[in-house]
């Protein structure tokens, strides 16, 4: 799994040099990342490339989107974690790095780009370049990575390949790409069927992915690191093994890694001139197909997985012990949203989960930070509560859902934006969104944006009968906007958004219109009590559910909070009337998902999350405690 030394590198060295080792002259190498907007076909294309190159045996049963191995990735239909696989084509090993398409997981994209020498930029033949296309291309151009543009899904009935290609050229120009970047190769593909051709058009029925694979070999440069120089390897990801402990994943930039050799680990605090931390490589692995195989040595340009470094973190450099020189640390965009994660303190705590204490919670969050460079942790006044900052609601919701499935019980606050001061003025994050809606709902979307201080910057026709609205809005205004958008468009809208810089603080923004309907006691909810309460608002519970004092069981029709008895049973007496004996008819309750609950709550409320239930509660459960807290905050 090694690659040849280029002649120019060899001629600079002499065989009398004791440090001179010539790697085997076999298996040249290419490292390429697949980047695109969400749902434009990256993971599907990786599947097709793995099949086309014989990585899977003919009899092997393989699920679709094999790279989306995480449960939430398969359920949500998105890629969350950047992952690598390798294929071999005409004697050349090609490492493929599949990246997420959502802006919330941009940290994964940035890490992936440090491992590769070029990108495949996928663009949907009908949708064209969208916000995340711009984002990932901007990151790739900043690293001076050459691109191959793949116009995917050219078999769609509404495909407009030529217009889309023109839009891609315009995107490169808008991003001020250099001439050598704009002279990219264009491939038309139907990734789902494994067909491709050079240029624009419909690949023949008998076509395969050979044109794309040949283009990767010709247009993506081989790694240019010197395998005979002192070792420099950057750790871009972390993994774990039950048998080997923590695993470091990354790329070798110079030199070679050899199993069993002593190497230096240069951590963030490392200062040149001081002795570095030294460790022996316990195990060395490379990617093969969708798995990993053990190797005795790997050279400059190779992607590696090594064991033997319990202290390693993302961004560290693995270097030679004789000449330890650190590589520039991995830098990612800063988080824009934060929320608190705390121990579950409700009366029902401990009934569903396995991990309940602050020690469990802190250990899990620290583990997440080690493997996710775009999430930050900050302590709070309470030892049982941590502040977690991330790129967006989706990223934080995925983390919470992962913890819930692992058996954690916790309570989280409403997301808040992270602000900063510029010339003495308060600034907040700005989001750019692109919304694809049916024509008849354009007015409803613009009306929903107006009170949130959103501004439409572009409106153009999309697919037949649909329009594409591009808007800018403070990040605060988009908390809860996705669910509102689906409501006003009857579930027909598609929304994509990404961070677009900073803007002056724009004042107060509206939240929900109704107040909380709060249970005043613990017990089991009755139909008799809900029959009266449903006239006063929208309910979140149904008969048979358990409730406790301070738990939010609905939203009142008015803005005021209501403290109610949801467990009241019908009095038993010997008086019977026809009206009293009628069966109770209740409207279906609103069942909150994790995302909708986080969006709905106010500052003085929390979402209680256990492996089995999601509840909304007040921070202070007792009525008197809430009154005291309100007096303190004015």
C-alpha positions in Angstrom: 0.0 0.0 0.0 2.9 2.3 -0.7 3.7 4.6 -3.5 6.9 5.2 -5.6 9.5 7.8 -4.9 9.5 10.4 -7.7 12.9 10.6 -9.5 13.4 14.2 -8.5 13.3 13.2 -4.8 15.7 10.3 -5.2 18.4 12.3 -7.0 18.7 14.7 -4.2 19.9 11.9 -1.9 22.8 9.6 -1.9 22.8 5.9 -0.9 25.6 6.6 1.5 23.2 8.7 3.6 22.4 6.4 6.6 18.8 7.8 6.8 18.1 6.9 3.2 15.3 4.3 2.7 13.8 3.7 -0.7 10.1 2.7 -0.5 8.9 -0.1 -2.8 8.3 1.1 -6.4 4.7 0.0 -6.5 1.2 1.4 -6.1 1.1 5.1 -6.9 -1.4 7.0 -4.8 -4.3 9.6 -5.1 -6.2 11.2 -2.2 -9.5 12.8 -3.2 -12.5 14.1 -1.2 -16.1 14.1 -2.4 -17.7 17.4 -1.6 -21.2 18.7 -2.4 -24.4 20.2 -1.1 -26.5 17.8 0.9 -28.3 15.1 -1.1 -26.4 15.7 -4.3 -25.1 12.1 -4.3 -21.7 11.9 -2.7 -22.3 8.7 -0.7 -24.1 7.1 -3.5 -21.1 7.8 -5.8 -18.7 6.2 -3.3 -20.9 3.1 -3.3 -20.8 3.0 -7.1 -17.0 3.5 -7.2 -16.5 0.7 -4.7 -18.6 -1.6 -6.8 -17.0 -0.5 -10.1 -13.5 -1.3 -8.9 -14.4 -4.7 -7.6 -13.9 -3.8 -4.0 -17.0 -5.8 -3.1 -17.1 -9.4 -4.2 -19.9 -10.4 -6.7 -21.7 -12.5 -4.1 -21.3 -9.9 -1.3 -24.5 -8.3 0.0 -24.0 -4.6 0.6 -26.5 -2.0 1.8 -27.0 1.2 -0.1 -24.9 4.2 1.2 -22.5 1.8 2.9 -20.4 4.7 4.1 -23.3 6.0 6.2 -22.7 3.5 8.9 -24.0 5.6 11.8 -27.7 4.9 12.7 -28.6 8.5 12.6 -27.0 8.9 9.2 -29.1 6.2 7.8 -32.3 7.4 9.5 -31.9 11.1 8.5 -30.5 10.3 5.1 -27.5 12.5 5.6 -23.7 12.1 6.2 -22.6 13.4 9.6 -19.1 12.1 9.9 -16.4 12.3 7.3 -15.1 8.7 6.5 -12.5 7.3 4.2 -12.3 4.2 1.9 -9.9 3.1 -0.7 -10.1 1.6 -4.2 -7.5 0.5 -6.7 -7.7 1.5 -10.4 -5.1 0.6 -13.0 -2.5 -0.1 -10.3 -3.1 3.2 -8.5 -4.6 3.3 -5.0 -7.2 6.0 -4.6 -8.3 7.0 -1.1 -11.8 8.4 -1.2 -13.0 10.7 1.7 -16.8 11.1 1.9 -17.8 14.4 3.6 -21.0 15.8 5.0 -23.2 18.2 3.0 -24.8 20.1 6.0 -23.1 23.3 7.1 -23.6 22.2 10.7 -20.9 19.6 10.1 -18.5 21.9 8.3 -15.8 20.9 10.8 -15.8 17.4 9.3 -15.4 18.9 5.8 -12.4 21.0 6.9 -10.7 18.1 8.5 -11.3 15.9 5.4 -9.7 18.5 3.1 -6.4 18.4 5.1 -6.1 14.7 4.0 -6.5 15.1 0.2 -4.8 16.6 -2.9 -8.0 17.3 -4.9 -11.8 17.2 -4.8 -14.7 15.8 -6.7 -17.3 18.6 -6.6 -20.7 17.0 -7.2 -23.6 19.2 -8.4 -27.1 18.1 -9.0 -28.0 18.5 -12.7 -31.4 20.0 -11.8 -30.8 21.9 -8.5 -27.4 23.3 -9.5 -24.9 24.7 -7.0 -26.6 25.5 -3.6 -25.3 27.2 -0.4 -23.2 24.3 0.8 -21.7 23.9 -2.6 -20.3 27.4 -2.3 -19.1 26.7 1.3 -17.2 23.5 0.5 -15.7 24.9 -2.7 -14.5 28.0 -0.9 -12.7 25.8 1.7 -11.2 23.7 -1.1 -10.0 26.7 -3.0 -8.5 28.2 0.2 -6.3 25.0 0.3 -5.5 25.3 -3.4 -7.0 21.9 -4.2 -7.8 21.2 -7.9 -11.4 20.1 -8.7 -13.2 17.7 -11.0 -16.8 18.8 -11.4 -19.3 16.0 -11.6 -22.7 16.9 -12.9 -24.7 14.2 -11.2 -28.3 12.9 -11.8 -28.3 13.9 -15.5 -31.1 11.4 -16.0 -33.6 13.5 -14.0 -36.5 14.7 -16.1 -35.9 18.3 -15.1 -32.1 18.1 -15.6 -30.6 21.3 -17.1 -26.9 20.3 -17.3 -25.7 23.2 -19.5 -27.3 25.9 -17.3 -25.9 24.2 -14.1 -22.4 24.1 -15.6 -22.7 27.8 -16.3 -23.7 28.4 -12.7 -20.7 26.4 -11.5 -18.4 28.5 -13.7 -20.0 31.6 -12.2 -19.5 30.2 -8.7 -15.8 29.7 -9.3 -15.6 33.3 -10.6 -17.6 34.7 -7.6 -15.1 32.9 -5.3 -12.2 34.6 -7.2 -10.7 31.2 -8.2 -7.4 31.2 -10.0 -7.3 30.4 -13.7 -5.9 26.9 -13.2 -8.8 26.2 -10.8 -11.4 27.3 -13.4 -10.0 25.0 -16.1 -11.6 22.0 -14.4 -12.6 18.7 -16.1 -16.4 18.1 -16.4 -17.9 14.6 -15.9 -21.6 13.8 -16.4 -22.8 11.0 -14.2 -25.7 8.9 -13.0 -24.1 7.8 -9.8 -27.0 5.6 -8.7 -26.5 3.4 -11.9 -22.7 3.7 -12.0 -22.5 5.4 -15.4 -20.3 8.4 -16.4 -18.9 10.2 -19.4 -16.4 13.0 -20.0 -18.2 16.3 -20.8 -21.9 17.2 -20.8 -24.4 14.6 -22.0 -26.2 11.4 -21.0 -23.8 8.5 -20.4 -24.6 5.5 -22.7 -26.6 2.6 -21.2 -23.5 0.4 -21.3 -21.2 3.0 -19.7 -19.4 2.6 -16.4 -17.3 4.8 -14.2 -14.1 4.3 -16.1 -14.1 7.9 -17.5 -14.4 9.3 -13.9 -11.6 7.0 -12.6 -9.3 7.9 -15.5 -9.9 11.6 -14.9 -9.0 11.2 -11.2 -5.7 9.7 -12.2 -5.0 12.4 -14.8 -6.3 15.5 -13.0 -5.7 14.9 -9.3 -2.0 15.2 -8.4 -0.1 12.5 -6.6 1.1 13.5 -3.1 4.3 15.5 -3.2 5.8 14.7 0.2 9.3 13.4 0.5 9.3 9.9 1.9 13.0 10.2 3.0 12.6 13.5 4.9 12.1 13.5 8.7 8.6 12.3 9.7 5.7 14.7 9.8 2.1 13.4 10.0 -1.0 15.3 11.0 -3.8 13.7 13.1 -7.2 14.8 11.6 -9.5 12.4 13.4 -9.8 10.0 16.3 -11.3 6.6 16.6 -11.4 3.9 19.4 -11.0 0.2 19.6 -11.9 -2.1 22.4 -8.6 -3.9 22.1 -6.2 -1.1 21.0 -7.7 2.0 22.8 -7.5 5.4 21.2 -6.7 5.4 17.5 -5.2 8.4 15.6 -6.3 8.9 12.0 -4.6 11.3 9.6 -2.1 11.8 6.8 1.6 11.5 6.4 3.1 14.7 4.9 6.8 13.9 5.0 8.8 10.8 5.8 7.5 7.3 6.8 5.6 5.6 9.6 6.9 2.2 10.6 5.3 -0.2 13.0 7.2 -0.6 16.2 9.3 2.6 15.8 9.6 5.3 18.4 8.0 8.6 17.3 7.4 12.0 18.9 3.9 13.3 19.6 3.8 17.1 19.3 0.7 18.3 21.3 -0.9 21.8 21.2 1.3 22.9 24.2 4.5 21.7 22.5 7.3 24.3 22.4 10.3 23.8 20.1 13.4 23.1 22.1 11.6 21.2 24.8 11.6 17.3 24.9 8.4 16.0 23.2 6.3 13.1 24.3 7.6 9.9 22.8 5.6 6.7 22.1 6.1 3.5 20.2 3.7 2.7 17.3 1.8 -0.3 18.6 -0.1 -0.9 15.4 -0.2 0.7 12.0 -3.1 0.4 9.6 -4.2 1.7 6.2 -7.6 1.9 4.4 -8.5 -1.0 2.1 -12.0 -0.9 0.7 -14.3 0.2 3.5 -12.1 -1.5 6.1 -8.6 -1.3 7.4 -5.6 -3.6 7.0 -2.4 -3.8 9.0 0.8 -2.4 7.5 4.5 -2.5 8.4 5.2 0.9 6.9 3.5 3.8 5.2 5.0 6.7 3.3 4.4 10.4 2.6 0.9 10.9 1.1 -0.6 7.8 2.7 -3.6 8.0 5.1 -2.9 6.1 8.3 -4.6 4.7 11.4 -2.2 4.2 14.4 -2.5 2.9 17.9 -0.3 3.5 20.9 -1.1 7.2 21.7 -3.6 7.5 24.6 -2.9 11.3 24.8 -3.3 12.1 21.1 -5.8 14.8 20.1 -7.0 16.2 16.7 -4.5 18.6 15.3 -1.4 17.0 16.9 1.7 16.2 14.8 3.4 12.8 14.9 7.1 13.5 14.1 10.5 11.9 14.2 12.2 11.8 17.5 15.5 13.2 16.0 13.9 16.3 14.3 10.5 17.0 15.8 8.9 19.8 13.8 5.1 20.4 14.2 2.7 21.0 11.3 0.3 23.9 11.4 -2.6 22.9 13.7 -6.0 22.2 12.2 -8.2 25.4 12.3 -12.0 25.4 11.8 -14.7 28.0 11.9 -15.9 29.0 15.4 -19.2 27.8 16.8 -22.2 30.2 16.5 -24.8 28.6 18.9 -24.5 27.4 22.5 -26.8 25.6 24.9 -26.4 24.0 28.3 -26.3 20.3 29.0 -27.2 19.3 32.6 -27.9 16.3 34.8 -31.6 15.3 34.8 -33.1 16.7 38.0 -36.8 16.0 37.4 -38.8 13.8 39.8 -38.7 11.1 37.1 -34.9 11.0 36.9 -33.3 7.6 36.8 -36.3 5.7 35.6 -35.1 5.1 32.0 -31.4 5.7 31.6 -28.1 4.1 32.6 -25.9 7.2 32.8 -27.3 9.7 35.3 -24.5 11.5 37.1 -22.5 14.7 36.3 -19.3 12.5 36.0 -21.0 10.4 33.2 -22.2 13.6 31.4 -18.8 15.3 31.6 -16.9 12.2 30.4 -19.2 11.8 27.4 -18.9 15.5 26.4 -15.1 15.5 26.7 -15.0 12.4 24.6 -17.2 14.2 22.0 -14.9 17.2 21.9 -11.8 15.0 21.4 -13.3 13.7 18.2 -15.2 16.8 17.0 -13.2 19.9 16.5 -16.2 22.2 15.8 -17.8 21.6 19.3 -16.5 23.6 22.3 -17.1 23.0 26.0 -17.3 25.7 28.7 -17.9 25.3 32.5 -20.9 27.1 34.2 -21.6 28.2 37.7 -23.0 24.7 38.5 -20.8 21.6 38.5 -23.7 19.6 37.1 -24.2 21.9 34.0 -21.9 22.4 31.0 -22.2 24.9 28.2 -21.8 23.3 24.7 -21.2 25.4 21.7 -21.6 24.2 18.1 -22.2 25.1 14.5 -26.0 24.8 14.5 -29.2 23.3 15.8 -28.8 20.1 13.7 -25.3 19.4 15.0 -26.3 19.8 18.6 -29.5 17.8 18.1 -27.4 14.9 16.6 -25.1 15.0 19.7 -28.1 14.9 22.1 -29.8 12.1 20.1 -26.6 10.0 20.2 -26.3 10.5 24.0 -30.0 9.5 24.4 -29.5 6.3 22.5 -26.4 5.5 24.5 -28.5 5.5 27.7 -27.9 9.1 29.0 -30.5 11.1 30.9 -30.0 14.9 30.6 -31.7 18.2 30.4 -30.8 20.9 27.8 -31.7 24.6 27.4 -32.8 26.6 24.4 -30.0 27.4 22.0 -28.6 31.0 22.2 -26.3 32.7 19.6 -22.7 33.6 20.5 -22.2 37.3 20.1 -19.0 39.4 19.8 -18.0 43.0 20.0 -16.7 45.0 17.0 -15.7 48.6 17.6 -17.7 48.6 20.8 -20.9 47.4 19.1 -22.6 44.1 19.7 -22.6 41.8 16.7 -24.5 38.5 16.1 -24.1 35.6 13.6 -25.8 36.0 10.2 -27.3 33.1 8.3 -27.9 32.8 4.6 -30.7 30.5 3.6 -32.1 29.0 0.4 -35.7 27.9 0.4 -37.2 25.9 -2.4 -41.1 26.2 -2.2 -44.1 25.8 -4.4 -45.1 29.1 -6.0 -48.3 29.5 -4.0 -46.4 29.5 -0.7 -43.8 32.2 -1.6 -45.9 34.9 0.2 -46.3 32.8 3.3 -42.5 32.3 3.5 -41.7 36.0 3.1 -44.3 36.8 5.7 -42.8 34.3 8.1 -39.3 35.9 7.6 -40.4 39.5 8.1 -40.9 39.5 12.0 -37.6 37.5 12.3 -35.7 40.3 10.7 -35.1 38.2 7.6 -34.4 39.9 4.2 -35.0 38.3 0.8 -32.0 38.9 -1.4 -33.0 36.8 -4.4 -36.1 35.2 -5.8 -36.0 33.1 -9.0 -38.0 30.3 -10.6 -36.8 26.8 -9.8 -38.4 23.5 -10.9 -41.8 23.9 -12.8 -44.3 25.3 -10.3 -41.6 26.1 -7.6 -39.5 29.1 -6.7 -36.2 29.5 -4.9 -36.0 32.2 -2.3 -32.5 33.3 -1.1 -32.6 35.2 2.2 -30.4 36.5 5.0 -31.5 36.4 8.6 -29.9 36.6 12.1 -29.2 33.1 13.4 -31.5 33.9 16.3 -34.4 34.4 13.9 -33.9 30.9 12.4 -34.2 29.1 15.7 -37.6 27.3 15.3 -38.0 28.6 11.7 -37.7 25.2 10.1 -40.8 23.8 11.8 -42.8 27.0 11.2 -41.7 26.8 7.5 -43.0 23.2 7.2 -46.3 24.3 8.8 -47.0 27.3 6.5 -46.0 25.3 3.4 -47.7 22.1 4.4 -44.5 20.2 4.4 -43.6 21.1 0.8 -40.6 23.4 1.5 -36.9 22.5 1.4 -34.5 24.7 3.4 -30.7 24.9 3.4 -28.8 27.4 5.5 -25.2 28.2 6.4 -23.2 30.8 8.4 -22.7 34.0 6.3 -20.7 36.2 8.7 -21.7 38.8 11.3 -24.2 41.6 11.6 -25.1 44.3 14.2 -27.4 43.1 16.9 -30.9 43.7 15.6 -32.9 43.8 18.9 -35.6 41.6 20.3 -37.2 38.9 18.0 -40.5 37.2 18.4 -40.7 33.7 19.8 -43.8 31.6 20.4 -47.2 33.3 20.8 -48.7 31.2 23.6 -47.6 30.7 27.2 -46.8 27.4 28.9 -49.5 25.2 30.4 -47.8 23.9 33.6 -48.8 20.9 35.7 -49.3 21.7 39.4 -48.8 18.2 40.7 -47.5 14.7 40.1 -49.8 12.0 38.8 -51.3 10.3 35.8 -53.1 12.5 33.2 -56.8 11.9 32.9 -59.1 12.4 29.9 -61.6 14.3 32.2 -59.0 16.9 33.1 -57.8 17.3 29.5 -61.3 17.7 28.2 -61.5 21.1 30.0 -57.9 22.1 29.3 -58.0 21.5 25.5 -60.4 24.5 25.2 -57.7 26.7 26.6 -54.8 25.7 24.4 -52.8 23.0 22.6 -51.9 19.8 24.6 -48.6 17.9 24.6 -49.9 14.9 26.6 -52.6 12.3 26.4 -54.6 10.3 29.0 -52.3 7.8 30.8 -49.1 9.9 30.5 -47.3 10.6 33.8 -46.7 14.2 34.8 -45.1 16.1 37.7 -45.2 19.6 39.2 -43.5 22.0 36.9 -43.8 19.9 33.8 -45.1 21.7 30.7 -48.1 19.8 29.3 -49.3 22.2 26.6 -49.3 25.7 25.2 -52.0 28.1 26.2 -54.0 30.1 23.6 -53.0 33.3 25.4 -49.5 34.6 26.2 -49.8 34.1 29.9 -48.6 31.0 31.7 -51.3 28.7 33.2 -50.8 26.4 36.2 -53.3 23.6 35.8 -54.4 20.3 37.3 -54.0 17.6 34.5 -54.6 14.6 36.8 -58.1 15.6 38.1 -60.5 12.7 38.0 -64.3 12.9 37.7 -66.1 13.0 41.0 -68.0 9.9 41.9 -71.6 10.6 43.0 -75.0 9.2 42.3 -76.0 12.1 40.0 -76.1 11.2 36.3 -77.0 13.5 33.4 -76.9 12.8 29.7 -74.2 15.5 29.1 -72.0 14.3 31.9 -72.1 10.7 30.6 -71.0 11.6 27.0 -67.7 10.1 26.0 -64.8 12.6 26.1 -63.5 13.6 22.7 -59.9 14.8 22.7 -57.9 16.3 19.9 -54.6 14.6 19.1 -51.8 16.0 21.2 -48.7 17.7 19.7 -45.9 15.1 20.1 -42.6 17.1 20.3 -39.5 15.6 18.7 -36.1 16.5 20.1 -35.7 19.3 17.5 -39.1 20.8 17.9 -38.9 20.8 21.7 -35.6 22.6 21.7 -37.0 25.2 19.3 -40.2 25.7 21.3 -38.9 26.3 24.8 -38.3 29.7 26.4 -35.3 30.8 28.4 -36.8 29.6 31.7 -37.6 26.1 30.4 -35.6 23.0 29.7 -36.0 19.8 27.6 -35.8 16.7 29.7 -34.3 13.8 27.6 -34.2 10.2 28.5 -33.8 7.0 26.3 -37.6 6.6 26.2 -39.2 10.1 26.6 -38.8 13.8 25.7 -40.5 16.2 28.2 -40.6 19.9 28.5 -40.3 21.4 32.0 -39.7 24.7 33.8 -36.2 25.3 35.2 -37.7 25.8 38.6 -40.4 23.2 39.2 -42.2 24.7 42.2 -44.5 27.7 41.8 -42.9 29.6 44.7 -39.4 28.9 43.3 -40.5 30.3 39.9 -41.9 33.5 41.5 -38.6 34.0 43.4 -36.6 33.5 40.2 -38.8 35.9 38.3 -38.3 38.6 41.0 -34.5 38.2 40.8 -34.5 38.6 37.0 -36.9 41.5 37.1 
